[in-house]
Amino acid sequence: MGIGRFLSVTGFFYGSCEYTVMPFGLTNAPSMFQLMMNGVFRYLLDKCVIIYRDDILIYSTTREQHLKDLEAIFQCLQQNYLMTKGSKCEVLIISGERSNFAFDGLKNILISPPVFRIADPERPFKVVTDASDIAIGEFLVHDFGDGLQPIAYESRKLQSAEQNYPIHDKEMLAIVHVFKIWRCYLTGADVTVQIYQKSLQYLRAQPNLNPRQIRWLDYLESNFTYRILYKKGANNIADALSRPSAQTAAVLIAQTNSYRLLRKLLIQEVHDSNLSGHFGVDKTLKAVQRFYYWPDMISDVQKYVGACPISQTMKSSRQRSAGLLQPLEPPQRFWQHVTIDFVTGLPARPSGNDAVLVVVDRLTKMAHFAPCCLTITAKETSRLFISVVIRLHGISVGIISDSDPRFTSCFWQDTWNRYGTRLQFSSAYHPQTDGQTERTNQTMEQLIRTNCPDISKWEDSLPMLEFSYNNAPSATTNHSAFSLNYGMDPTVPISTNY
């Protein structure tokens, strides 16, 4: 307390007294103590130590620097005659070769003569038990004339239900466990059970027992001859077998985020790149699963796609329309039956194109996106269809379209009647008749919004958007259109054989 010590002098009948150390309760005691601690560690504050009254927090960047900081702090404490309380400190203990050798030696002594002996059936047995909140421990001893000597050790962890038992039931469980484990020794022998739970010595005289206690007591009384001896004491010999071991050292496991980052990059490549198209969870997951696998992949893909701002703001509504849909006859071969439609309202390009002709194969779900202008005629539409579809896949058996004037014109109908192609038109105000193309149109528009920062240049990106669409697995077939049409998936940068 320094020079202010005389201010604490108190006089009474037998004389006077003064404080030699700072007491509790003084108004300025906390602030003065903090001032003193700041002065002691003034050269280390905010460099490697933080002080809050009597709490000292040490931090360092490396292990070697931490050891140097600890040494400097201990020197400050020593020079100012300050002591730390061991029970409130966490100090590193280095377990070297000598300490490990000594520890192993102690364990060997406990299970070797003369400490450890072999059971003698002619001598009475004594069992010492103990229970804690997490485990039970027991050991079996004989008195060979020169003190008790162990014959066997036993301990086990309590199961989750057993940990909820009251303490007297845990102690009784330890007794029952002893007689089950060492039945070969204790059957027909004179056994003394030493306990440290006083209530168990009156177990036989209890008027009210729960069903569990009745079962245990019935097992003991019908199979063994024993007596219970209560011994008062805080430190039981069997304590070490039932108590959790003190952690004098901890293992620091360093975990890097490299794998997590790599997974994110793979999903990003499949979902965000120009070859992908910001598809949903199912298609993105199947695209990743073509080449890679890791645990909990579904959750990673769901989190990434769900957090993608472009996917959440650019996609269309999936609300179903009312009415009963009648399915179309399934096609038997590739490109036998196709659907066709126009996507309009796009910015005009220097080439004059402001629309897209979308053609979809009903079997493989492969699509072709052909740029065109809104003023395209039926004759020009026929030529475009021939160059995009027939040139690559042959004559179609059936074409499904809406009632666009180009598709209902005489020229269009005469052209396809000549090839034997059947034309089918969707119902008025019911676009679900040609739902496949309508859905593809939505996907293509979504691809344009999500992959074209400058939407006025949509025509330049259209070939790669078509590639992305056909490379993505279809929810209907579980395969990509490329795979179904050509028997193999295309090579992309994420491929293992790229």
N, C-alpha and C positions, 0 to 999 in steps of 0.2 A: 504493500500500500504506500510505501515511500514516505515522503514528508507529511502526507495528509493523515498518517496513522494516528497522531495525537488527537485529531478531531473525533475519533471514534471512542475516546476514553469515556467510560461510564463509572460513576461513583456510587457506592452503596455502603451498607453498614460495616462490612468487613474490609473495605478498602476501595480500590479502583482497578479496572482492567481495560485493556485495549485490544483491538483486533490486530493480529499479525498477518493475516491473509484477508483478501476481500471476501466479505460475507454475502449471502443472498439477501435480496430485499432492498438494497440501497438503490435510490433512483438512478444515479449515474453509473452504477456498477457495469451494466452491459456496454455502454459507450466507452467507458474507460478501459475495459478489458479489450474491446475491439481496437482501441487506439494503441494499446500495448502490443497486441499481436501484429498490427500493421507495422509498428516500429521494429519488431523483431525480424520480420520477413520483408523489410522495405526494399531490399535489393532483388528479391525474387518475385514480388507481387506482379501479377498479370504477365509474367514470363513463363513460369512453370507451376505456379501455385495460386490458389484462390482461398482466402480466409473468410470464414463467417464465424466470429466469436471463437468457440473452441473446436470448430470443424476445419480440417485442413484437407483441401482437395488438390492432388498433384496430377498434372497432365504433361505429356511429352509427345514428341513426334516419332521417336524411335525407341527401341528397347535399350540401346546403349545410352542414349541421352537420358532416359528415365532413371537408370541406375545412378548417373551423375547427379541428377536433380534430387534424388532421394538422399544421397550423401550430403549434399549442400544443406538440405532441410534439417537433417539430423544434427549437423554441426551447429546450425542456428539454435536449435532447441538445447543442445548441450551447453553452448556458450552462455545462454541466458537462464540456465538452471530450470528448464521446463521439461516435464516428463509426460509421456503418453501412457494411457491406460491400455494394457494389453488386450483386455476383453472387448474394447471398442475399436481396435485397429485390425486391419487386414495387411499382413506382412508376408512377403514372398518367402517360402521355404524351399530351398533347393535340395532335392532328394538325389544325392550322389551315389556312387558305387558302394561306399562304406555303409551309408544308412540303409540301402537296399539289402546289403549283405547281413546287417544286424537284424533287420526286420524278418528276413527269411529264416535267420537262425532262431529267433524267438518262436516262430511258428513251428519249426522242426522240434524245438524243445517240448512244446505243448503236446505233441503227438508221439513222443519218443520216451522210453524208460530213462530215468526212474519216475518222471512226472506222470507219464501215461502208463497205465497197467492193464492187464487182461482181466476180464471179469471172473470172479470166483462164485459159483452158484451157492456155495455153502455159507457165504457171508450175506448179511442184510444189505439191501440196496438203498441208496439215498438219491432222490431226484430233486434237483434245484431248477425251478422254472421262473420265467419272467415274461412279461408281455408289454409291448409299447403300442403306439398308435399305428405302426406300419408292419410290425413283425413280432414273432414269438421266438424265444430261445430257451433251451434247456441243456443240462448236462447231467450225466449219470456218474455217481462216485461210489467208492468203497472206502471203508476205514480199515486199513491194513495194519493198524496199531501205531503208526507214526503220522497220523493225520489223514484227512480226506485226499484221495487221489482220483483223478478223472478216468473213466472207462470209455465214455463216448460223448460226443458233442452233437447237438442238433439245433437247427434254426431254419425258419422259412418265413417268407413274406406273407402277410395277410392278404387275402383276396378282397376285392372292392366291397363286397357285402360284409365280410368279417370286420373290416375297418370301421363299420358303423356300430359294432357291438359295444355295449357299455363295458367299462374296464373290468368288472368282475367276470363277465362272460369271456372276455379275452384271456384273462388269467386261467379260467376253467378250460378254455379251448387249449391252452398250452399243456395243461395236465392230461387231457384226453389225447392230445397228439403224442405225448410222451409214451403213454401206454400202448398206443397203436404202433408206433415206430419200434419201440423196444419190447414188444410183446414176448419175444423169444427169451429175454432176460427176466422179465417181471412176472410172468405167469407162474403162480405157485410160490413165489418168493415173498420174503418179508420186505415191504417197501415203505419208506418214509418219504413223503412229498413235502419239501420245504417251500413255502410260499411267502410272498410279501404283500398279499392282499388279505387283510384281516377278516373280511366278511366270508371268505371261503372256508375258514375253519368251522363255521357253523352250517355248512352246506347240508349235511344230513338232517339237521334239525329245522330247516326252513319249512314253514307250513305251506307257503305258496311258491311254486316254481313254474316257470314258463315251459312250454312244450320242449324247447331245445334243451333246457337244463335237465328236464326229466329224462330225455333220451340219453344224454351224456352220463347222468348219474346211474341210470339203469345199466349202461354198458360197463361202467367201472365196478359197480357192486356185484354184478353177476360173473365177472371174469377175474377179478384181482382182489388181493388182500393188501390193504394199504391204510395208512393213517396220515393225516394232514397236520403239519407242524408250521405254525406261524412264527416268523422271525422278523422283528422290526429292524429296519435298516434302509438307508437311502441308497447305498451302493451295493447292489446285489451282485453275486459272482456271475450270474447269468445275464447281467445287464449288457455286456459286450455283444452277446449273441442276438439280442432283440433290438438294440439301438442302431440307428443308421450311423455309419462310419463318418468321422469328422473329415471334412474336405480340407486337407492342408495344401492341396495344389489343384489347379484346374487346367484343362486342356483347351486351348484356344484353337478353334477350327476356322480357318479362313475360307470364306466362300466368295468366289468371284461371280460377277454377273455376265461373264462372257457368253455362256450358253444361252442365257435369257436374251441377251442382245442379239445373238445369232438367230434365235427363233423369231424375234421381232423382225429382223431384216429379211428372213425368208418369207414370212407372211406379207411383209410390205412389198416384196418383189412380186408375189403372186397377186396381190390385191390392188396395188397402186400404180404399177408400171404401165407404160403405154401398150404392152402386150397383154394386159390383164383386164382392166375395165371396171374396177370397183364393184365386183359382184358380191352377192350375199354370203352368209356363213357357209351354206352347204356347198356351193360351187368353189369357194375359196378353200374350204377344208379338203375337198376331193382333189383339187389341183396340187395342194401341198403333199397330200398322201401318195401322189404318184411317185415321189422320189424320196420322201423323208418320213420318219416317225419319231415321236418322243412322247413320253407319258403326259397325259392331260392336254393333248393337242387340241381337242375340241374346245376346252375352256379358253385356251390362248387365242384361238381364232375368233371365238365369240366376243371376247373382250376387245380385240383389235378392231373387228368390223363394227361393233357397237359404238366404239369411240371415234370412228372415222367421220369427221364433220361433213365431208363431201357426200358420203353415202347416206347420211341421215337427212341432209337437206335437199338432195337432188332427185331422190327416187319417187316414183308415182304411188298413188294409193292403191291398195289391194282389196278394196271393198267389193264384195260380190254383188252382182245384179240379181234381181228377183227373176224367177222363172225356171222351168225344168229344161235342161239341156239334153239333146239327143245326140249320141256319139256318131261320128262318121265311120264309115267302113275302113278298117285299118289297111294300109297299103302292104303289098307283098314284096316289093322290090324298091331299091333306092331310086328316088326321083321319078317314080311312077305317078305319084300324086303330089302336087305342090300347091302352095297358097301364095297369093300375090296381092300387093297393096302399095300405095304411095304414102310417103311421109312428106308433108308439105310444111310451109311456114319457115323455112330456113333462110338465112341471109343470102342474098344473091351474090354469086361469085363472078369474077371477070369473064368466065366462060359462059355465063348466062344460066348456070345451074342453080336452082333454088329448091330442089326436091330430090327425093331418093326413091327408087323403085326397089322394094324389098320382096325377095322370093325365098320361100322356105320349103325344104323337103319335109313332108309330114312323117317320114319314117326315121330318118337320121337326125332331123332337126337342124341340118346344115342350112345356112342362110347366105345369100349374096346381096350386097348393097351396091346398087348401080346409080350413080348421080345422074340427074336429068333436070329438065326445066318443067315448071308447072304447066306450060302451054304445050306439052308434048302431045302428039296426036296418036290415034290408034295404030296407024301404020308405023310410026317411030317406036311406039311401045312394043309392037311385034318384033321389029328388028332388034331392039334392045334385049328382049326376052331371048331371042334366038342366039345372040352373041354372048349372053351371060349364062344361060342355062342349057339350051339344046346343044351348043357347041361343045360343052364339057360333059353333059350327062345324058344326052339323047332326048327323044320325043317323050313328052309326059302323057300319061293316060288320062289324067284329070287335072283341071285347074280350078281352084276355089278362089273367088274374089268377091268384092262388094259390087254394088250396082253403079260403079263409076261409069260415066258416059263412054270412056275409052273401051271398057270391057263389055259394054252392052251394044256397041256399034256393030253394024253389019260387017265391016271389014274384019274386025277382030273375030267375030263368030265364023265368018266364011273361011278365014285363014286356018283356024284350028279344026273346023269340020273337015277340011281337006286332009289333015294329018290324023283324023280319027280321034282327036282329043275331046273329051267331054268337059263342058263348061258348067260349073255350079256357082250359084250366086247366093250370098248371105241374105238372111231375112232383113226387111226394113226395120230400123231402130233396134236391131238385135245384133250387135257386132260380135257377140260370142260365137255366132255361126263360123266366123273366120277368126276364132279366138287365138289360134296359134300365131298368125301374122300380127294381130293386134298386140299380142304379148311381145313379139319380137320387135315391133315398132317402139314399144315403150322402152325395151332394153337398149335399142339403138340410140334413141333420144337421150337416155340416161348416159350411155357411153360418150355421146357428144358433149353433154354438159360436164361430165366429170373428167374428161381427158383432153378437152380443147380449151385451154385458157383464153384463147382468142377465138370465139365462136364463129367469127367471120371467115376463118380458115378451115371450116369443117370438112371441106372436100379433100384437102390435103391429108387429113387424118383418117379418112373413110376406109382405105385399104387395111390399115393396121387395126381399126376397130372391128372390121369384119374378121380379121385373124383372131382377135381376142374373143369374139363371140363364139367362133367355131372351135376354139381351143379350150373353152370352159366346159366342164362336165354339165350335162343336162340333168335337171331334176327328174325328168321322165325316164331317161334311158340309163342314168348313172354313168354315162360315158360321154366323151367329147364327140362332136360331129366329125372331127378329123379322124378319130379312132374308128368310128363306125364306117366311114366312107372309104378310108384307105388302109385300114387294118393296123394302124400305128399312130402314135401321137407325134406331132412335129417336135423338132429340136428347138429348145428355148434356152436362154442363159442359165436358168436354174437347173437344167438337166444335169444328171451326174456324168453323162458322156459328152458334155458340151465341149 
